[in-house]
Amino acid sequence: MYTHGGRRTRAEHDAATVEIGYALASAAFAAAVLFGAVAGPALLFPLPQLPSTVLLRLGLALAPVVFFARVVSVLVRFRQESQPSQPGRTNPDS
């Protein structure tokens, strides 16, 4: 990820920016889908008070967890893929 002297090239900087944007967008989508799947029935159908409240709160609790997990997983995977191959080991791409 870093060039000589610890400075990023413009291409590396742009790749990181795109990856952060992708991580945030895909995490927002995943959280919205999960919230809709969990809390959707409570919003669409006339349910009794207790199940409706439980579904809404569960959706509100799980959506941020999924958002955070998705962002972290995408960015960790990006960082691992951008690491240079270890010297002294064969690289299957070469």
BELNOR-V77620 format. One record per residue. N is the residue number from 1. OMEGA is omega in whole degrees, 0 to 359 (NA if undefined). D_FIRST is the distance of its C-alpha to the first C-alpha in Angstrom with 1 decimal. Layout:
n=N omega=OMEGA d_first=D_FIRST
n=N omega=OMEGA d_first=D_FIRST
This chain:
n=1 omega=182 d_first=0.0
n=2 omega=177 d_first=3.8
n=3 omega=180 d_first=6.8
n=4 omega=179 d_first=10.1
n=5 omega=176 d_first=11.6
n=6 omega=181 d_first=8.8
n=7 omega=178 d_first=8.8
n=8 omega=172 d_first=6.8
n=9 omega=179 d_first=8.6
n=10 omega=179 d_first=11.1
n=11 omega=178 d_first=10.1
n=12 omega=178 d_first=6.6
n=13 omega=179 d_first=8.9
n=14 omega=178 d_first=11.6
n=15 omega=179 d_first=9.9
n=16 omega=179 d_first=9.2
n=17 omega=179 d_first=12.8
n=18 omega=181 d_first=14.3
n=19 omega=177 d_first=13.0
n=20 omega=177 d_first=14.5
n=21 omega=178 d_first=17.6
n=22 omega=180 d_first=18.0
n=23 omega=181 d_first=17.7
n=24 omega=181 d_first=20.4
n=25 omega=181 d_first=22.6
n=26 omega=177 d_first=22.7
n=27 omega=178 d_first=23.3
n=28 omega=178 d_first=26.1
n=29 omega=180 d_first=27.6
n=30 omega=179 d_first=27.6
n=31 omega=179 d_first=29.2
n=32 omega=178 d_first=31.7
n=33 omega=179 d_first=32.7
n=34 omega=179 d_first=33.2
n=35 omega=179 d_first=35.2
n=36 omega=180 d_first=37.3
n=37 omega=183 d_first=38.0
n=38 omega=186 d_first=39.0
n=39 omega=181 d_first=40.7
n=40 omega=179 d_first=41.8
n=41 omega=179 d_first=45.1
n=42 omega=180 d_first=46.0
n=43 omega=185 d_first=45.4
n=44 omega=186 d_first=47.2
n=45 omega=177 d_first=50.1
n=46 omega=179 d_first=52.8
n=47 omega=173 d_first=52.0
n=48 omega=187 d_first=53.7
n=49 omega=184 d_first=52.3
n=50 omega=179 d_first=50.8
n=51 omega=178 d_first=48.8
n=52 omega=179 d_first=47.7
n=53 omega=180 d_first=46.5
n=54 omega=181 d_first=44.7
n=55 omega=179 d_first=42.9
n=56 omega=181 d_first=41.8
n=57 omega=178 d_first=40.6
n=58 omega=177 d_first=38.8
n=59 omega=179 d_first=37.0
n=60 omega=179 d_first=36.1
n=61 omega=184 d_first=34.9
n=62 omega=183 d_first=32.8
n=63 omega=179 d_first=31.1
n=64 omega=179 d_first=28.9
n=65 omega=179 d_first=28.1
n=66 omega=178 d_first=27.0
n=67 omega=181 d_first=25.0
n=68 omega=181 d_first=23.1
n=69 omega=180 d_first=22.6
n=70 omega=179 d_first=21.3
n=71 omega=181 d_first=18.8
n=72 omega=183 d_first=17.5
n=73 omega=179 d_first=17.6
n=74 omega=183 d_first=15.7
n=75 omega=177 d_first=12.8
n=76 omega=179 d_first=12.7
n=77 omega=178 d_first=12.9
n=78 omega=181 d_first=10.0
n=79 omega=179 d_first=7.8
n=80 omega=181 d_first=9.6
n=81 omega=183 d_first=9.4
n=82 omega=178 d_first=5.7
n=83 omega=178 d_first=6.1
n=84 omega=179 d_first=7.6
n=85 omega=183 d_first=11.3
n=86 omega=179 d_first=13.4
n=87 omega=178 d_first=15.5
n=88 omega=179 d_first=19.1
n=89 omega=180 d_first=18.8
n=90 omega=178 d_first=19.6
n=91 omega=184 d_first=17.3
n=92 omega=180 d_first=19.5
n=93 omega=183 d_first=17.8
n=94 omega=NA d_first=18.9
